[in-house]
Structure formats: structure tokens, C-alpha cells
Amino acid sequence: MQFYLDQNRILNLAMAGLSLLILMILIIGRSVFEIQTDIDLRVAANLRSLNVEWAKASINGRDVFIKGEAPSITDRDVVYAALDQIIGVRRVHRQATISKDIVEIAPSDEAGAEDIVTAAGLPPFGTQLTLTKNGLLLLSGNAPNASQQSMLNAYIIERWPAETFITSLEPAAESPDRWLTIMARAFDALLLLEEGSLELKDQRLVVRGIVENTTKQSEVKLLLKEQIPDSVGYDLQLATPQAFTLQSNKEKT
């Protein structure tokens, strides 16, 4: 009799264990499904918030694949940086290409404005900082080394909410002289814009964006004139509610 009782007890324990195992599998499966759905939604939401039409995202598990033709390296890296920060994403596969079109910016009608012609794409070294409409600050491209990268991050976080600051810099062997100083001063100028971006490439700083009024525009110009080293040229491509202006300092000799 005791033998049959032990058998029943073992059978009951086995059935209970099997039920628990099935329940755990269902819970894990549901969690994986929810994570996958959450990643899908977050990727879509990020692309919408960045107002990106060129990027085509496909998702396999926790991996995100980005394809399409970006208008510039800055636009491409902004998307990569934003998606890299999504919780649950294991890896962003960088498969986008860069448009080979030449972008020509016509001179302003304002007296004294200089003609500027820029080519889409950056040389091997380039650093980009973008302030988006929805209040995200995106830092991408290259830094001379990890130490200067950390110092710039610390400088920015002292002046900008860390939760809306996204960085994806990569160290590079060659870099412009006084990179840290230039980027810190350029960030200060970016804070004067409603939205905009800046690129440092080949010893030249390009600042694009929207300013509240001509007073802010003058403040940006003065800050760059006083703080940017003489070895670096700069271009301002700023829009105000009143008029579009395009100003550039001449190459320093």
C-alpha cells in the first residue's frame, strides 16, 4: 500500500513540475514577444521623432538593420546614435549608404555674404552635434581619443540634461587641432539655437539651424568669432523668422 502511495506522490510531483515548466515557458515566450513588440514600437517612434524618411528599418530578434540612402553622414549617424540607445536593442547593423549628390548652398542676398559650396559626406575624421526639434542632443562621428571624448561628454552633461543626450563617438587616429576646445565652444553656440546642427571637418566648422531672432544670430556669430581658434574657419547657415541669412568668415591665412 505504501508503495502505491509513493508512486502517486511521485507522479503528482512530476505532473506539478511539468505544469510549472510549461508555465515558465509560456511566461518567457510572452516576455520575449513583448520585448520584440516593444523594440518594434520604439524603433518606429524614434524614426518618426527624427522625421527620417530615408531610413528603412528591419528587425530580427533584438538586432536592428538600417538601410537606405542618407543625405549625409551626419543624418546617418544621428539615426544610428538614436537607435543604439533603445533599451532591448542588442546591435544596430549599419547598412545605410551616403548620397553622392553635391549640395550647393546659394549665397544670401545680404551684402557681404560669401558663397559657400559643400559636398555631402565627411572626410575620414568628422564630428557632428545635432539639436533636434523634440529636444534631443545627438553627438556622433569621431573623437581624437577616449580621454577627450569623456571630457567633452562631461562638459556637455554639466550644461544639458543627461537623459536627452545621446552620444556615439568613435576614436580616430587623426583629428583637427584643439578638437576639444572647438567642440566645447561650438556646443555653447548650439545652445543659442532653437534647433540645428554643427559639423567639424577638415579644420572647418559648419553651423546650421534656426535662431529666434537676429539678436541670437549675432550672439552666435560673436561667440564663434571670439572663441574659435584662428586656425579654424567657420560657416553660419542660420534661418530666422524674418529672413534666411548665410554668412561665412574667410579662410584664415
Sequence and secondary structure as in RCSB ss.txt:
>XXXX:A:sequence
MQFYLDQNRILNLAMAGLSLLILMILIIGRSVFEIQTDIDLRVAANLRSLNVEWAKASINGRDVFIKGEAPSITD
RDVVYAALDQIIGVRRVHRQATISKDIVEIAPSDEAGAEDIVTAAGLPPFGTQLTLTKNGLLLLSGNAPNASQQS
MLNAYIIERWPAETFITSLEPAAESPDRWLTIMARAFDALLLLEEGSLELKDQRLVVRGIVENTTKQSEVKLLLK
EQIPDSVGYDLQLATPQAFTLQSNKEKT
>XXXX:A:secstr
 HHHHHHHHHHHHHHHHHHHHHHHHHHHHHHHHHHHHHHHHHHHHHHHHTT SS EEEEETTEEEEESEESSHHH
HHHHHHHHHTSTT  EEEE  EE   EEEE   SSTT   EEEESS  SS EEEEE TTS EEEEEEES HHHHH
HHHHHHHTTS GGGEEEEEEE S   TTHHHHHHHHHHHHTTSSEEEEEEETTEEEEEEE SSHHHHHHHHHHHH
HHS TT EEEEEEE SS EEEEE     
